[in-house]
Amino acid sequence: MTQARTVCENRKARHDYEILETLEAGLVLTGSEVKSLRLGRAQLRDSYARVRDGEVYLIGAHISSYQAGNVWDHDPGRPRKLLLHRREIARLAGRVAEKGLTLVPLRIYFNERGLAKVELAVARGRKSYDKREAIARRDEQRRIEQALAERERRAR
């Protein structure tokens, strides 16, 4: 079996949001969008998902036009429907109705079967002091790991 291949990642989401839960959703795409994704021409910065009329849509994701496309090529910034089970959509709608929670795409990838998927997260926005605290905690952990590696290297 082959490995899942990441097309694009929303690194800023992990910095700006506290990730509470993640789930996998399918994407409804046109042929030229799939071809652009296979070339790695997508961007998730400033994108989000919204529950509307019992369906979930990915908004703000940019999938570039396919270079070899024709006049019927896709709109790069169009909202794209996400494929989830009805129960999952109802649960997400309930979670998002809570104060301060939002749906944020973390990455777009192709799974083992070659299907385009989105890793979606239920997240809570971080304040700037939370971001500074997370950075400080990450830096401290990095220093600890470096010190342990140095100590192990000297012991040899």
C-alpha positions as CSV (number, residue, x, y, z in Angstrom):
1,M,0.0,0.0,0.0
2,T,1.2,3.5,-0.8
3,Q,1.6,6.4,1.7
4,A,-0.9,9.3,1.8
5,R,0.6,12.2,-0.1
6,T,0.2,15.7,1.3
7,V,-0.6,18.4,-1.3
8,C,-0.6,21.4,0.9
9,E,-0.6,22.2,4.6
10,N,-2.1,25.1,6.7
11,R,0.8,25.5,9.1
12,K,-0.5,28.8,10.4
13,A,-3.6,27.1,11.7
14,R,-1.7,25.2,14.3
15,H,-0.2,28.5,15.4
16,D,-3.4,30.6,15.4
17,Y,-5.8,27.9,16.8
18,E,-6.0,25.4,19.5
19,I,-6.9,22.1,17.8
20,L,-9.6,20.3,19.7
21,E,-10.6,17.5,17.3
22,T,-9.7,16.4,13.8
23,L,-11.6,14.5,11.1
24,E,-11.2,13.5,7.5
25,A,-13.6,14.7,4.8
26,G,-13.8,14.1,1.1
27,L,-13.8,16.9,-1.5
28,V,-16.1,17.4,-4.4
29,L,-13.8,18.5,-7.2
30,T,-13.8,19.0,-10.9
31,G,-11.3,17.2,-13.2
32,S,-9.0,20.3,-13.6
33,E,-9.0,20.8,-9.8
34,V,-7.8,17.2,-9.3
35,K,-5.0,17.7,-11.9
36,S,-3.9,21.0,-10.2
37,L,-3.9,19.2,-6.8
38,R,-1.7,16.4,-8.2
39,L,0.8,19.1,-9.3
40,G,0.7,20.5,-5.7
41,R,-0.9,23.8,-6.7
42,A,-3.1,24.6,-3.7
43,Q,-3.1,26.9,-0.8
44,L,-5.1,26.8,2.5
45,R,-4.1,30.1,4.1
46,D,-7.1,32.0,5.4
47,S,-9.5,29.2,4.5
48,Y,-12.2,27.8,6.7
49,A,-15.2,25.5,6.6
50,R,-18.8,26.5,7.2
51,V,-21.9,24.4,7.8
52,R,-24.8,25.6,5.6
53,D,-28.1,24.0,4.9
54,G,-27.0,20.6,6.3
55,E,-23.8,20.6,4.2
56,V,-20.2,21.6,4.9
57,Y,-18.3,23.9,2.5
58,L,-14.6,24.7,2.3
59,I,-14.3,28.4,1.7
60,G,-11.3,30.5,0.9
61,A,-9.1,27.5,-0.3
62,H,-7.2,28.4,-3.5
63,I,-6.6,25.6,-6.1
64,S,-4.8,27.2,-9.0
65,S,-6.1,26.8,-12.6
66,Y,-4.8,23.9,-14.5
67,Q,-2.2,25.2,-17.0
68,A,-3.3,22.8,-19.8
69,G,-7.0,23.6,-19.1
70,N,-9.4,25.2,-21.5
71,V,-12.2,27.7,-21.4
72,W,-14.3,25.5,-19.0
73,D,-11.5,25.6,-16.4
74,H,-12.6,26.0,-12.7
75,D,-12.7,29.1,-10.6
76,P,-9.7,28.9,-8.2
77,G,-11.4,30.4,-5.2
78,R,-14.9,28.8,-5.4
79,P,-16.4,27.2,-2.3
80,R,-16.1,23.4,-2.4
81,K,-18.5,20.9,-0.9
82,L,-17.0,18.5,1.7
83,L,-18.3,15.0,2.0
84,L,-19.2,13.9,5.5
85,H,-21.8,11.6,7.0
86,R,-25.0,13.3,8.2
87,R,-24.3,12.5,11.8
88,E,-20.8,14.0,11.6
89,I,-22.3,17.2,10.0
90,A,-24.9,17.5,12.8
91,R,-22.2,17.0,15.5
92,L,-20.0,19.6,13.8
93,A,-22.8,22.1,13.5
94,G,-23.5,21.6,17.3
95,R,-19.8,22.1,18.2
96,V,-19.4,25.2,15.9
97,A,-22.5,26.7,17.5
98,E,-20.5,26.8,20.8
99,K,-18.8,30.1,21.5
100,G,-15.5,30.6,19.8
101,L,-15.2,27.3,17.9
102,T,-14.6,27.2,14.1
103,L,-13.8,24.6,11.4
104,V,-10.3,25.0,10.0
105,P,-8.7,22.8,7.2
106,L,-5.2,21.6,8.3
107,R,-4.1,19.9,5.1
108,I,-5.3,18.5,1.7
109,Y,-3.9,15.2,0.7
110,F,-4.4,12.1,-1.4
111,N,-5.1,8.9,0.5
112,E,-3.9,5.4,-0.3
113,R,-6.7,4.9,-2.9
114,G,-5.8,8.2,-4.7
115,L,-8.8,10.2,-3.4
116,A,-8.5,13.9,-2.4
117,K,-9.2,14.4,1.3
118,V,-9.2,17.4,3.7
119,E,-8.1,17.0,7.3
120,L,-10.6,19.3,9.1
121,A,-10.2,20.5,12.7
122,V,-12.6,21.9,15.2
123,A,-10.5,24.7,16.7
124,R,-10.6,27.6,19.1
125,G,-8.8,30.8,18.3
126,R,-5.8,31.6,20.4
127,K,-5.0,35.0,21.9
128,S,-1.6,36.6,21.2
129,Y,-0.4,35.8,24.7
130,D,-1.4,32.1,24.2
131,K,0.7,32.1,21.0
132,R,3.7,33.5,22.8
133,E,3.3,30.9,25.6
134,A,3.1,28.1,23.0
135,I,6.3,29.4,21.3
136,A,8.1,29.6,24.6
137,R,7.0,26.1,25.6
138,R,8.2,24.7,22.2
139,D,11.6,26.5,22.5
140,E,12.1,25.2,26.0
141,Q,11.3,21.6,24.8
142,R,13.8,22.0,22.0
143,R,16.5,23.2,24.4
144,I,15.8,20.2,26.6
145,E,16.1,17.8,23.7
146,Q,19.3,19.4,22.5
147,A,20.8,19.1,26.0
148,L,19.9,15.5,26.3
149,A,21.3,14.7,22.8
150,E,24.6,16.6,23.8
151,R,24.8,14.6,27.0
152,E,24.3,11.3,25.2
153,R,26.9,12.2,22.6
154,R,29.5,13.0,25.3
155,A,28.7,9.7,27.1
156,R,29.9,7.7,24.1
